Amino acid sequence: MLSVELHAHSSLSYDGRDSVELILEQAEAVGLDAIAVTDHDEIDASLDAAERAPEYGLVGIPAMEISSKAGHILGFGLEEAVPPGLSYETTLEAIWEQDGLAVIPHPFQESRHGVIARVTRDQLAKGDAIEVYNSRLLTGRANRQAERFANTRDMPMTAGSDAHISEMVGQAITRVDADERSADAILEAIREGKTTVEGKRTPWHISFRQAAGGVTRRVRNSVLGLFQ
């Protein structure tokens, strides 16, 4: 079984803080086997991380978190960025056109761009897998809803730290029973549901700091944009 981090953000995300190097160092330090950097609507840092991962004894999986019209969708195994602002189903199709894996993160956390407010449950079930444990939680209710849904629809399950600072990489991991130690084998095993999930809550003060940092960066970027 391989331990995989499937949800982490670098400084390329508007609400991320740390470099690819720090993220990979943390992944190595906590004993992960593989990691996907999943920046918001950006892929360059993830491609860099996937290329450099072997230097840290890791398998790198190129990925991104895409802002569809319905909410966030994780795309794995991508070579090119999927544009934001597409419909839910068009975003899925764009991921599949690259032979990628589409995972729906925190679908029942509507305040964090979960898709459930804008898609039917049948549409939700069209994803390749459901993120059933996201470390950034308050009560855990949304995670439990996601797990119940995945069980009801017999869908593969994943976990993710949703780390926006490097220290949180590895808070939630997906154990993947892959045939070999490669990105393709990991993604195929997830498709086949050969996963178990485990994790722990991101400390509230860190979640708050991450959220506050994201707001600060958005405001700063908006102000800078006025002078460009």
N, C-alpha and C positions, 0 to 999 in steps of 0.2 A: 504494500500500500504506500502510495506517495502522498506526502502532505503538501497541499497546494493553497497558496493565497490567491484568490480570484477577484479581489476588489481592493485596489489601492491607488492612491492619487499622488502624482508628483507635483512639482511647482508649476508645471505647464497647465494644470487645472487652475481655474480662477480661485478656487478655495483650497488648493494644495500649498504646501510649504517647502518640501525638501527635494533635493536633487535625486536623480536616478541612482547615483553612487551611494547615497545614504540609505536609500530604500533597499538596494541589493545587499549592502553591509548588514542591515537589520535582518533581512530574510536569511542570510547565511548564519548570523549569530543565534537565531532562534531555531535553527535546524530544519528549515523548510527544504523541500525538494524542488519546488517550482513556484513561479510567481508571474502574475499578469499585472502590469501597470495599466490602469483603466481610467485615463484622464477624460474629463468632460469634453466631448466633441473635438478632441485632439488625439493624434496617434504618434507623433514624432518621438516623444519621450518613451513610449511603449516599445517602438521599434528599436530604439537605442538600448533599452533595458533588455529586450529579447536577445540582441546581439552580444551584449556584454555579460549576460547571466552566467555563461559557462566559466568565466573568470572567477566566479564566486561559488562554483560547484552547484549551480542551479540550472534548471530548465526554464527558459524564458518563453512566455506565451504572448504574442502581440495582441493587443486588445484595446478597447475604448468603451466609454459609457456615453451612449448616444441620446441626445435629447429629441425624442420623437414628439409629435403633437400630443400624444397621449401621456407621455412621461418617459422615464429613463429605461433604456434597454442596454444590456451589456453584449458586446459583440467580441468573440474570441476567434483567433486564427485569421485575423485580417491582414491584408497587405496594404490596403489603402483606406483612408478615412471614409466613413459613411457620413453623408451630410446631415446636419440637424434639421428639424422642422418638417420631416416627412411624416406621413401617417404611420400609425402603429404597424399595420401589415406591410406597408411599403418598406419600412425600416427592416423588418424581419427578412423580407425578400432580398434587400440589398446586402444583408449579412450572408444569406445563403448563396447569393450569386458569387461570393468569394469563397464558397465552401466553408463558411464560418459557422460558429455555434452561437445561438441566440439565447441568452439567459435573462430572465426578467427579475431585476433586483428589487428588494423591498416593495413588492407590488401593492401591499395594503397600507403602506405609509404615505397617505395622500399628501401630507405636508412636505414630504421630501420627494415629490414628483413620482410617487408610485402610480402605476397606470390604471388601477382598478376603478377610479372615478370616471374614466373615459373609455373603457373597453368592457365588453361583456365577458363573462367567465369562459365562454367558448373561445373568444378571441385570446384571452389570457392563456388558455391551454395550448395555443398554437406555438408558444415558445418551446425551445428545445429542453429547457430546464427552468426551475424556479429557485431563486435564492430564498431559502427558508430560515436562515439565521444570518442576520445583519447585526454586527456588534453595536452599532449606534442605536440604542433602544432606550426607552423609558420603562414601560411596563412589560414589554415582551409580547403584548397582545397581537401586534401586527405580524411578528414572526410566527406565532402559533397559528394565526389565520393562514399564513402562507404554507405552513407545513400541512395543515388539514387539507387545504386545496390540493397540494401536490399529491398527498396520499389518496384523495378522492379520485383524482384524474390519473393516478399511476404515472406521475411525471418524475424525472430525475431531479434530485435536490442538490443544492450547493450552499456553501456558506461564504461569507466575506467580511473582512474587518472593516471595509469602507474607510480605510485609513487615509487621513489627510495630512498626517505627520508620520515620520518614519518610525517613531517609537511604537506606534499602534499596529504595524505590520505583524501579522501572525496572531492577532487576537481571536480571529475566527478562521478556521481552515476547513478545507474539503479534503477528506481522505479518498483517494482515487485508486481503484484497483486496475491500474493500467498494465498492458502486456509488456511495455518497455518504457524506458525513461526518456520520453520525447514529447514534444508539444502535441503532435498529431495523435499519439497513443493516449495521452491524457484526455484530449477533447473527445476522442471516440469512446473512451470509457465513460465519460460523463453522459454522452448521448445515450449510452446503453444502461444508464442508471447504476453504474458500479461505483457508488459513492456512499460515504457516510459523512455527517457534519458534526463539528464540535466548535465550541467557542465560549467566550466570556464577554460580558458587557464592557464597552469602552467607558472608562470613568467619566462621570458626568461633567467634571470640571474640564476635562480634555475635550469632550464633545462641544461644550460651550465655547471653549477657546477656538476650536476649529471653525465653528459657525461664525464667531465674531471675526476671525481672521478672514473668512470668505467675504463677509459684508464689507470689511475695510478695503480689501483688494478690489472689490467691484466698484466701490465709490471712487477709489484712487484711479482706477482705469477709466472710469467715466469722465472724471475731471481732466485727466491727461488727454482723453479723446477730444475734448473741446478745443485744445490748443494744437491739434494736428491738422 
